[in-house]
Amino acid sequence: MFDNLSGRLSDAARNLTGKGRLSEANIKDTLRQVRLALLEADVALPVVKTFIERIRERAVGEEVGKSLTPGQALVKIIHAELVRILGSESTPLDFRAQPPVVIMLAGLQGAGKTTTAAKLAKRLIERDKKKVMLVSVDVHRPAAILQLQTLAREVGALHCESDASEKPVKIVDRALSEAARSHVDVLIVDTAGRLHIDDDMMQEVASVHARAKPHETLFVVDSMAGQDAVNAATAFDQALALTGVVLTKADGDAKGGVALSVREVTGKPIRFMGVGEKVDALEAFHPDRMASRILGMGDVLTLVEEIEQKVSKDTTEKLAKKLKKGRGFDLSDLRDQLEQMMNMGGLASMLEKLPLPGNVNSAALQDAGNEQKIRRQIGIINSMTPGERRFPKTINGSRKKRIAAGAGQQIQDVNRLLKQHLQMERMMKKMSKGGMKKMMRSMPGGGMPPGFG
């Protein structure tokens, strides 16, 4: 998401290189490019007009500090306005109520409400240590009820049974009763949707809302839905008094306009963002971090949080001790690293959060680290014997042939993996001998970052 918008905004800022200050004349063309970039990204027209006007007011006449170029100064202004338009600060869920705290999910059909319910349950169970129950009142789609039941089992949440023959309000009554009896902290209610807004759906969802009395009412919206999603958010807010928004499919080829529009149009904070199909692919939404991502500055804080949550400390510590003792980095270690990368959503997900220089082809890097390729590499290593993993140099031509056949790959793929392992082994040796400090000193700015001294 935001790839095209990021590129266009960066190009617009670079056009100011060499200017001494930001004047109305030299930013006119730049703001025109910014306006076009936002419109191409499906940002609502009223939002674009307000956004551009605010940037113009702040930018014209502003002196450029000695440490900044005019392009950097404009990016700083755009970043501040993006943060403001995205909500200024993150808004966590409010659990200050008598349990069970009810969270209701509403939205159009296909937006991803059911999977979001499961993702949210998993997050609350693991991070907030809450006891969670899930219930579906989507009586129009029996498959949705079955899907939620399966997902509840997968994420470790309780599930309240429901049936397509029941009235949604009756299901809510029973769910509230069961949740209280089971001492549940949070009850998540998954509601029905339609392909478009109609009176029947709005009446049904309003009656469920009135009976459930949710503490949080979250509108689930598909990031790729464009302006229809913004109109739907407005209609739902008028009917239900929303407390927040969840953006889904943000990892897809979305233009990003929904994220920039829905907060400004509804005034409701974006709470979470779905970034993949897996049940742990739900990120808390931080406006300042998202603004940095849009402008190609990365989002290192979110990456650090993900590493803390998803990377096995035991595996990392074992590898560190092993390298310290002078033992080599073998293929089993490489497999552990690849599996940890998969847990992080693959290299593409990690690169999205890193501030890459403009001349780095992130698309090529992402292709090199996509999930399918990582799975194939893990398959090749699994096709080896324990001895081959421990001593890769013993893998001769006939062994390569056997390994490739066992993994369903070509011999060239095995050779490529062995070469990758050799490069990583050399790097690990350097790092274990203090090479990390030398490597960091050779980078722009020199010296080690805080905490690495």
C-alpha positions, 0 to 999 in steps of 0.5 A, spaced: 500 500 500 502 507 498 507 505 493 505 509 488 503 515 492 510 514 496 514 515 489 510 521 487 511 525 493 518 523 493 519 526 486 515 532 488 519 534 493 526 533 489 524 538 484 525 543 490 533 541 490 537 547 489 532 552 491 534 557 497 527 558 500 520 555 499 516 561 496 509 560 492 512 560 486 517 554 487 512 550 490 506 551 486 508 546 481 510 541 487 503 542 490 500 540 483 504 534 483 502 532 490 495 534 488 495 529 482 498 523 487 493 524 492 487 524 487 491 518 483 491 514 490 483 515 491 483 520 496 477 524 497 477 530 493 474 535 499 480 531 503 485 533 497 483 540 497 484 541 505 490 538 505 493 542 499 491 548 502 494 547 509 501 545 506 501 551 502 499 555 508 505 552 512 510 552 506 510 559 503 515 563 506 518 558 511 525 559 511 529 553 510 534 551 516 541 550 515 540 542 516 535 542 511 534 542 503 527 545 501 525 538 499 526 536 506 523 542 509 517 540 504 517 533 506 517 535 513 511 539 512 507 534 508 509 529 514 506 533 519 500 534 515 499 527 514 500 525 521 494 530 522 490 527 517 491 520 519 489 522 527 495 525 530 496 519 535 494 512 536 488 510 540 488 503 543 481 500 545 478 502 551 476 496 556 474 500 562 467 497 563 464 491 566 466 485 563 464 482 558 466 488 554 463 488 547 466 489 541 462 489 535 465 489 528 460 492 522 462 493 514 460 491 507 460 484 505 467 481 503 471 487 507 474 481 512 470 482 518 470 475 520 478 474 519 478 481 523 474 478 529 479 472 529 485 476 528 483 481 534 481 475 538 488 473 538 491 479 539 487 480 545 489 473 548 496 474 547 498 481 548 493 483 553 492 477 556 484 477 555 479 471 555 475 472 549 469 469 546 467 470 538 460 470 536 457 471 529 450 474 528 451 473 520 444 469 519 444 470 512 451 466 511 451 459 514 458 459 512 461 465 515 458 462 522 462 456 521 468 460 519 468 463 525 467 457 529 474 454 526 478 461 527 476 461 534 479 454 535 485 456 531 486 462 535 484 459 542 478 463 543 471 461 546 465 460 541 458 462 542 454 457 537 449 460 533 444 458 527 442 461 521 434 460 523 435 464 529 434 472 530 440 476 530 438 479 537 436 472 540 444 470 538 446 476 542 442 475 548 445 468 549 452 470 547 452 475 553 449 470 558 454 465 556 460 470 556 458 472 563 457 465 565 464 463 562 467 470 566 469 472 559 473 479 558 471 481 551 466 478 547 467 480 539 460 480 535 461 479 528 455 482 524 452 481 517 454 485 511 451 486 504 455 488 497 452 495 498 448 499 503 441 497 504 435 499 509 434 492 511 442 491 513 442 497 516 436 496 520 438 489 522 445 492 524 442 497 528 438 492 532 444 488 534 447 494 536 442 496 541 441 490 544 449 488 544 450 495 547 458 495 545 463 499 548 467 499 541 464 499 534 469 498 529 467 499 522 471 494 518 473 497 511 477 494 505 483 498 503 482 497 496 475 499 496 476 506 494 471 512 495 465 507 496 468 505 502 468 512 505 461 513 503 459 506 507 463 509 513 459 515 513 453 511 513 455 506 518 457 512 523 450 515 522 447 509 524 451 506 529 456 511 532 462 508 530 468 508 535 473 506 530 476 503 523 479 497 521 483 497 515 483 490 511 488 488 506 493 493 507 498 488 504 495 488 497 495 493 491 491 498 495 492 505 493 492 508 500 486 513 499 481 510 504 486 510 509 487 518 508 480 519 507 476 515 512 479 518 518 478 525 515 471 524 513 468 520 519 472 523 524 473 516 527 480 514 529 483 508 525 485 503 530 488 497 526 490 495 520 490 488 517 497 486 513 496 479 511 492 473 511 495 469 517 491 470 524 497 474 527 497 479 521 494 485 525 498 491 526 496 497 531 495 503 527 500 509 529 499 515 524 506 518 525 509 511 523 504 510 517 506 518 515 513 516 515 511 509 511 508 514 506 514 518 505 518 512 504 522 513 511 520 506 513 517 504 520 522 501 524 519 502 531 513 497 528 519 492 525 522 492 532 515 491 536 514 485 531 521 482 532 520 482 539 513 479 539 515 474 533 522 472 533 524 466 538 529 469 543 531 462 545 533 460 537 537 467 537 541 466 543 543 459 541 545 461 535 549 467 538 552 462 543 554 458 538 558 463 534 561 466 540 564 459 541 567 459 534 562 454 531 560 455 524 553 457 521 550 451 518 544 450 514 540 448 520 541 455 522 539 458 516 533 454 516 531 457 523 533 464 520 528 463 514 523 460 518 523 466 523 523 471 517 516 467 515 513 469 522 515 476 520 511 476 514 517 475 509 522 480 507 517 484 503 513 485 510 520 487 513 522 492 507 516 495 507 518 498 514 525 500 513 527 507 510 530 504 503 534 509 499 531 512 493 536 508 488 534 501 491 529 497 487 525 495 493 520 491 488 526 487 486 528 486 493 521 484 495 521 479 489 528 476 492 525 474 499 518 473 497 514 467 501 514 462 496 521 462 495 523 462 502 518 456 503 522 452 497 529 454 500 526 451 507 524 445 503 531 444 500 534 444 507 529 439 509 531 434 504 538 434 506 540 429 512 542 432 519 550 430 517 549 434 510 546 440 514 551 440 519 557 439 514 555 443 507 561 442 504 560 434 503 554 435 499 557 433 492 554 432 485 550 426 486 547 428 493 545 435 490 541 431 485 538 427 491 536 433 495 533 437 489 529 431 487 527 430 494 525 437 494 521 438 487 527 443 485 532 444 480 540 442 482 541 450 480 536 451 486 540 447 491 547 451 488 543 457 489 542 456 496 549 453 498 552 459 495 547 464 499 549 460 506 556 460 504 555 468 504 551 468 510 557 464 514 562 469 512 558 474 514 557 471 521 564 469 522 566 477 521 560 479 526 563 474 531 570 477 531 567 484 532 566 485 524 559 488 526 563 495 529 567 495 523 561 494 518 557 500 522 563 505 522 563 504 514 556 506 513 554 513 512 555 517 519 559 512 522 559 509 529 555 504 532 547 506 534 545 507 541 545 500 545 550 497 540 557 500 543 
